[in-house]
Amino acid sequence: MFSENLKHYRTQKGFTQGELAERLSNLLGKKIAQINVGKWETGTNPKIEVISALAEILDIPEQFLFDDSKKAIDKIVKSAMPNFRHVIEHTTKIPLLDGYIGAGSSSYLDDLEVIDYLYIDNNYILDAFKKKEVNAIRVIGDSMSPYVNADDIVLFSFLEPNFSHSCGKYIIETSNGLMVKNVSFKMNGDIVISSENKSYSDEVIKCCSQEYLKIIGIVVGRILRS
């Protein structure tokens, strides 16, 4: 578990093994070689002082390197100091799905396969969905710019049966694939699909033609690259 978690959090931070070794060397005041990081990621456990330094560099509690399950996180919260407890309690672990949601470009979704987990502040999520299951997926294309641009991430919740038809941003599926769009529901039963980028035209889907439209989920937040 330690080796897998170390590699997971290292890559999530965007560090190579060499970069992590260099940061450790600077923090500990002694030489840590890349080969040492490689050994830790294949089953060798480091000394306690190194574990503490790894957690500091990766910006996670030490316990996350051994067990980052919900049960473990809950246990950390209960035993944490007040300030740290506040931070953890307001952080949500969200699965990042393999694929892209189209915003003016072709999309793909690999059978809901999870490729990573994001730890995000609850404030990124709409209040009504903070206690519901939320997923994350990257965006490709510019039709929803400036709300989200290519390689930004949208957070969404799969819709429940008989959901309330309120206007908002949704994940939809049409003959063009999966997309993130503004969706408006009209009194006459028509549905209007629109973009934030006004160089893209609106699409009106008549009530009698909606078998070609599937509303998959509702967008509940976003994570921008900058």
DRENDO-1510 file (C-alpha; in Angstrom, 1 decimal, always signed):
<recs>
REC; n; res; u; v; w
REC; 1; MET; +0.0; +0.0; +0.0 .
REC; 2; PHE; +2.8; +2.5; +0.9 .
REC; 3; SER; +4.6; +2.0; -2.4 .
REC; 4; GLU; +1.5; +2.4; -4.4 .
REC; 5; ASN; +0.3; +5.5; -2.5 .
REC; 6; LEU; +3.7; +7.1; -2.7 .
REC; 7; LYS; +3.8; +6.8; -6.5 .
REC; 8; HIS; +0.2; +8.0; -6.7 .
REC; 9; TYR; +0.7; +11.2; -4.7 .
REC; 10; ARG; +4.1; +11.8; -6.4 .
REC; 11; THR; +2.6; +11.7; -9.9 .
REC; 12; GLN; -0.4; +13.7; -8.7 .
REC; 13; LYS; +2.0; +16.4; -7.7 .
REC; 14; GLY; +3.7; +16.2; -11.0 .
REC; 15; PHE; +7.1; +15.2; -9.6 .
REC; 16; THR; +9.5; +12.8; -11.2 .
REC; 17; GLN; +11.4; +10.4; -8.9 .
REC; 18; GLY; +14.5; +12.6; -9.4 .
REC; 19; GLU; +12.6; +15.8; -8.5 .
REC; 20; LEU; +11.2; +14.2; -5.4 .
REC; 21; ALA; +14.6; +13.0; -4.4 .
REC; 22; GLU; +16.0; +16.5; -4.8 .
REC; 23; ARG; +13.3; +18.0; -2.7 .
REC; 24; LEU; +13.9; +15.4; +0.0 .
REC; 25; SER; +17.6; +16.1; +0.0 .
REC; 26; ASN; +17.0; +19.9; +0.5 .
REC; 27; LEU; +14.5; +19.3; +3.3 .
REC; 28; LEU; +16.5; +16.7; +5.2 .
REC; 29; GLY; +19.9; +18.2; +4.6 .
REC; 30; LYS; +21.4; +15.0; +3.2 .
REC; 31; LYS; +21.7; +13.3; -0.2 .
REC; 32; ILE; +18.7; +11.3; -1.3 .
REC; 33; ALA; +19.2; +9.6; -4.6 .
REC; 34; GLN; +16.5; +8.9; -7.2 .
REC; 35; ILE; +17.2; +5.2; -6.8 .
REC; 36; ASN; +16.0; +5.4; -3.2 .
REC; 37; VAL; +12.6; +6.8; -4.3 .
REC; 38; GLY; +12.5; +3.9; -6.9 .
REC; 39; LYS; +13.1; +1.4; -4.1 .
REC; 40; TRP; +10.3; +2.9; -1.9 .
REC; 41; GLU; +7.9; +2.7; -4.8 .
REC; 42; THR; +8.6; -1.0; -5.4 .
REC; 43; GLY; +8.3; -2.2; -1.8 .
REC; 44; THR; +11.1; -0.9; +0.5 .
REC; 45; ASN; +9.9; +1.3; +3.4 .
REC; 46; PRO; +12.0; +4.4; +4.3 .
REC; 47; LYS; +12.9; +5.7; +7.7 .
REC; 48; ILE; +10.4; +7.6; +9.8 .
REC; 49; GLU; +12.1; +10.9; +9.2 .
REC; 50; VAL; +11.8; +10.4; +5.5 .
REC; 51; ILE; +8.1; +9.5; +5.7 .
REC; 52; SER; +7.5; +12.7; +7.5 .
REC; 53; ALA; +9.4; +14.7; +4.9 .
REC; 54; LEU; +7.6; +12.9; +2.1 .
REC; 55; ALA; +4.2; +13.8; +3.6 .
REC; 56; GLU; +5.3; +17.5; +4.0 .
REC; 57; ILE; +6.5; +17.7; +0.4 .
REC; 58; LEU; +3.4; +16.0; -1.0 .
REC; 59; ASP; +1.2; +18.1; +1.2 .
REC; 60; ILE; -0.7; +15.2; +2.7 .
REC; 61; PRO; -1.0; +13.6; +6.2 .
REC; 62; GLU; +1.5; +10.9; +6.8 .
REC; 63; GLN; -1.3; +8.4; +7.2 .
REC; 64; PHE; -2.4; +8.9; +3.6 .
REC; 65; LEU; +0.9; +7.2; +2.5 .
REC; 66; PHE; -0.3; +4.0; +4.2 .
REC; 67; ASP; -4.1; +4.1; +3.9 .
REC; 68; ASP; -6.2; +6.8; +2.2 .
REC; 69; SER; -9.5; +5.0; +2.4 .
REC; 70; LYS; -12.6; +6.8; +3.6 .
REC; 71; LYS; -12.4; +4.8; +6.9 .
REC; 72; ALA; -8.9; +5.9; +7.5 .
REC; 73; ILE; -9.7; +9.5; +6.6 .
REC; 74; ASP; -12.6; +9.5; +9.0 .
REC; 75; LYS; -10.3; +8.2; +11.7 .
REC; 76; ILE; -7.8; +10.9; +11.0 .
REC; 77; VAL; -10.5; +13.6; +11.3 .
REC; 78; LYS; -11.7; +12.3; +14.7 .
REC; 79; SER; -8.2; +12.4; +16.1 .
REC; 80; ALA; -6.9; +15.5; +14.4 .
REC; 81; MET; -6.0; +18.8; +16.0 .
REC; 82; PRO; -8.8; +21.4; +15.6 .
REC; 83; ASN; -7.2; +23.4; +12.7 .
REC; 84; PHE; -6.2; +20.3; +10.8 .
REC; 85; ARG; -9.6; +18.7; +11.4 .
REC; 86; HIS; -11.2; +21.7; +9.8 .
REC; 87; VAL; -9.1; +21.3; +6.7 .
REC; 88; ILE; -9.8; +17.6; +6.3 .
REC; 89; GLU; -13.5; +17.8; +7.0 .
REC; 90; HIS; -13.8; +20.3; +4.2 .
REC; 91; THR; -12.0; +18.2; +1.7 .
REC; 92; THR; -13.6; +15.7; -0.6 .
REC; 93; LYS; -12.0; +12.8; -2.4 .
REC; 94; ILE; -13.4; +12.7; -6.0 .
REC; 95; PRO; -12.6; +10.1; -8.7 .
REC; 96; LEU; -11.2; +11.4; -11.9 .
REC; 97; LEU; -12.6; +9.4; -14.8 .
REC; 98; ASP; -10.6; +8.3; -17.8 .
REC; 99; GLY; -11.7; +10.4; -20.8 .
REC; 100; TYR; -12.8; +13.8; -21.9 .
REC; 101; ILE; -16.1; +15.6; -22.1 .
REC; 102; GLY; -16.5; +17.5; -25.4 .
REC; 103; ALA; -17.0; +21.3; -25.5 .
REC; 104; GLY; -16.9; +21.8; -29.2 .
REC; 105; SER; -14.6; +18.8; -29.8 .
REC; 106; SER; -14.9; +15.0; -29.9 .
REC; 107; SER; -15.2; +13.3; -26.6 .
REC; 108; TYR; -14.6; +9.8; -25.1 .
REC; 109; LEU; -15.3; +8.1; -21.8 .
REC; 110; ASP; -13.6; +4.8; -21.0 .
REC; 111; ASP; -16.4; +2.9; -19.3 .
REC; 112; LEU; -16.2; +5.0; -16.1 .
REC; 113; GLU; -12.7; +3.8; -15.4 .
REC; 114; VAL; -11.1; +5.8; -12.6 .
REC; 115; ILE; -7.5; +6.9; -13.3 .
REC; 116; ASP; -6.9; +9.1; -10.3 .
REC; 117; TYR; -8.4; +10.8; -7.3 .
REC; 118; LEU; -8.6; +14.5; -6.6 .
REC; 119; TYR; -8.7; +16.0; -3.1 .
REC; 120; ILE; -10.6; +19.2; -3.4 .
REC; 121; ASP; -12.1; +21.9; -1.2 .
REC; 122; ASN; -15.9; +21.4; -0.7 .
REC; 123; ASN; -16.4; +25.0; -1.7 .
REC; 124; TYR; -15.8; +23.9; -5.3 .
REC; 125; ILE; -19.0; +21.9; -5.2 .
REC; 126; LEU; -22.6; +23.3; -5.3 .
REC; 127; ASP; -24.1; +23.1; -1.8 .
REC; 128; ALA; -27.0; +20.8; -2.9 .
REC; 129; PHE; -24.5; +18.1; -4.0 .
REC; 130; LYS; -21.8; +18.2; -1.3 .
REC; 131; LYS; -23.2; +15.0; +0.3 .
REC; 132; LYS; -23.8; +13.2; -3.1 .
REC; 133; GLU; -21.5; +11.2; -5.2 .
REC; 134; VAL; -19.5; +13.5; -7.5 .
REC; 135; ASN; -17.1; +12.6; -10.3 .
REC; 136; ALA; -14.5; +14.6; -12.2 .
REC; 137; ILE; -13.6; +14.5; -15.9 .
REC; 138; ARG; -11.4; +16.7; -18.1 .
REC; 139; VAL; -12.7; +19.0; -20.9 .
REC; 140; ILE; -11.7; +19.2; -24.5 .
REC; 141; GLY; -12.6; +22.1; -26.8 .
REC; 142; ASP; -13.5; +25.7; -26.2 .
REC; 143; SER; -17.3; +25.9; -26.7 .
REC; 144; MET; -17.8; +26.4; -22.9 .
REC; 145; SER; -15.1; +29.1; -22.6 .
REC; 146; PRO; -14.6; +31.1; -20.4 .
REC; 147; TYR; -16.5; +28.8; -17.9 .
REC; 148; VAL; -14.1; +26.0; -18.7 .
REC; 149; ASN; -11.4; +25.7; -21.2 .
REC; 150; ALA; -9.5; +22.7; -22.7 .
REC; 151; ASP; -7.9; +20.5; -20.0 .
REC; 152; ASP; -9.9; +22.1; -17.2 .
REC; 153; ILE; -12.0; +19.7; -15.2 .
REC; 154; VAL; -15.8; +19.7; -14.6 .
REC; 155; LEU; -17.3; +18.1; -11.5 .
REC; 156; PHE; -20.6; +16.4; -12.1 .
REC; 157; SER; -23.2; +14.1; -10.4 .
REC; 158; PHE; -25.0; +11.5; -12.3 .
REC; 159; LEU; -28.7; +12.3; -12.5 .
REC; 160; GLU; -31.3; +10.4; -10.5 .
REC; 161; PRO; -34.5; +9.2; -12.1 .
REC; 162; ASN; -37.2; +11.8; -12.3 .
REC; 163; PHE; -34.7; +14.6; -11.7 .
REC; 164; SER; -36.0; +18.2; -11.6 .
REC; 165; HIS; -35.8; +19.8; -15.0 .
REC; 166; SER; -34.1; +23.1; -14.0 .
REC; 167; CYS; -31.9; +25.1; -16.4 .
REC; 168; GLY; -28.2; +24.7; -15.8 .
REC; 169; LYS; -25.0; +23.1; -17.0 .
REC; 170; TYR; -25.3; +19.4; -17.8 .
REC; 171; ILE; -23.3; +16.5; -19.2 .
REC; 172; ILE; -25.4; +15.3; -22.3 .
REC; 173; GLU; -25.1; +12.7; -24.9 .
REC; 174; THR; -26.2; +13.2; -28.5 .
REC; 175; SER; -25.1; +11.7; -31.9 .
REC; 176; ASN; -22.0; +13.9; -31.5 .
REC; 177; GLY; -21.0; +12.2; -28.3 .
REC; 178; LEU; -20.7; +13.4; -24.7 .
REC; 179; MET; -20.7; +17.1; -24.2 .
REC; 180; VAL; -20.9; +19.7; -21.4 .
REC; 181; LYS; -23.5; +22.3; -22.3 .
REC; 182; ASN; -26.0; +24.8; -21.0 .
REC; 183; VAL; -29.4; +23.2; -21.1 .
REC; 184; SER; -32.7; +25.1; -20.9 .
REC; 185; PHE; -36.1; +23.5; -20.6 .
REC; 186; LYS; -38.9; +25.4; -22.3 .
REC; 187; MET; -42.6; +25.4; -21.3 .
REC; 188; ASN; -43.6; +23.9; -24.6 .
REC; 189; GLY; -41.3; +20.9; -24.0 .
REC; 190; ASP; -38.5; +22.0; -26.2 .
REC; 191; ILE; -34.9; +21.8; -25.0 .
REC; 192; VAL; -32.3; +24.5; -25.9 .
REC; 193; ILE; -28.6; +23.4; -25.9 .
REC; 194; SER; -26.2; +26.4; -25.8 .
REC; 195; SER; -22.6; +27.2; -25.3 .
REC; 196; GLU; -20.8; +29.9; -23.2 .
REC; 197; ASN; -18.7; +30.7; -26.3 .
REC; 198; LYS; -21.1; +32.7; -28.4 .
REC; 199; SER; -19.3; +31.7; -31.7 .
REC; 200; TYR; -21.2; +28.5; -31.3 .
REC; 201; SER; -24.9; +28.5; -32.3 .
REC; 202; ASP; -27.7; +27.3; -30.0 .
REC; 203; GLU; -29.5; +24.1; -30.8 .
REC; 204; VAL; -33.2; +23.7; -30.2 .
REC; 205; ILE; -34.4; +20.1; -29.8 .
REC; 206; LYS; -38.1; +19.7; -30.3 .
REC; 207; CYS; -40.2; +17.7; -27.9 .
REC; 208; CYS; -40.8; +15.1; -30.6 .
REC; 209; SER; -37.1; +14.6; -31.3 .
REC; 210; GLN; -35.7; +14.2; -27.8 .
REC; 211; GLU; -35.0; +10.4; -28.2 .
REC; 212; TYR; -31.6; +11.6; -29.7 .
REC; 213; LEU; -30.7; +13.4; -26.5 .
REC; 214; LYS; -29.7; +11.8; -23.2 .
REC; 215; ILE; -29.0; +14.0; -20.1 .
REC; 216; ILE; -26.3; +12.1; -18.2 .
REC; 217; GLY; -25.4; +14.3; -15.3 .
REC; 218; ILE; -25.5; +17.8; -13.8 .
REC; 219; VAL; -22.4; +19.9; -13.5 .
REC; 220; VAL; -21.8; +20.8; -9.8 .
REC; 221; GLY; -18.4; +22.5; -10.0 .
REC; 222; ARG; -15.2; +23.1; -11.9 .
REC; 223; ILE; -11.4; +23.1; -11.5 .
REC; 224; LEU; -9.5; +25.5; -13.7 .
REC; 225; ARG; -5.9; +25.2; -14.7 .
REC; 226; SER; -5.3; +28.8; -13.8 .
</recs>
